[in-house]
Amino acid sequence: MEYENRQNDDIVRMVNIEKWFGRVYALRGVDFHLKRGETVGLLGDNGAGKSTLIKILSGYHVADKGDIYFDGKKVVIRSPRDARRLGIETVYQEQALAPNLSISRNIFMGREPVKGFGIMDKKLMDEESMQALQNLGLRLRSPDLPVVTLSGGERQGVAIARAIHFKAKCVILDEPTVALSVKEVNEVLEFIREIQREGISSIFITHNLYHVYEIAERFVVMARGKKMTDVLKEDVTLDDLSELVIKSALVE
């Protein structure tokens, strides 16, 4: 059953999005929407166009054609800063963290609070960083720990805590469980559940259907730059979803 778009419930609506890279037609008139408080799994093989679509929403690419609406208003997103101003935060596969900087510096990177004479307010950063992590259920012993000393799951937790702390309305999760141990995967999935409990909309991009099926409420499957399927979780089993992804990849 195809999902019916109710525009007044959408936090994100992307209409007829097209993107070229030289002669490569990367996105071919893609429509995509995300409801308020919803988690959508964005699926597809390598080259399907899902990363390009999300990079347009997060400001790393600009669409060649199409419109974007966020929180009910038509918007223009030309940079990651534009996206963050709207309330769109991205947690990348590479975590986009500075490994040799502390936890608190990473959480406040680019948004450091200052006090008199432009001096960075480290005490405030440390206190708020630890509170943000605790709110996520992640208890680390010090805000001064370099990120490089953390496990993969803990690093993702820091990135997700940063998004929640800065009041994201939409969190994009780009392969958040890749290359993690089973224990770390479970930690990250619990962090994503906390995003859901906060009522924050999220887009979960992954190749791992087992992980996303556990979390998402709806699935969008892409192939060759097109949206092939848009289906509610209640209408598909995990096996059905796997078959949809495989079939989409075979479509010419």
Buried (B, 14 or more C-beta within 10 A) or exposed (E): EEBEEEEEEBBBBBBEBBBBEEEEBBBBEBBBBBBBBBBBBBBBBEBBBBBBBBBBBBBBBEBBEBEBBBBEEEBEBEEBEBBBEBBBBBBBBEBBBEEEBBBBBBBBEEEBEEEEEEEEBBEBBBEBBBEBBEEBEBEBEEBEBBBEEBEBBBBBBBBBBBBBBBEBBBBBBBBBBBEBEEEBBBBBBBBBBBBBEBEBBBBBBBBBBEBBBBBBBBBBBBBBBBBBBBBBBEEBEEEEBBEBBEEBBEEE
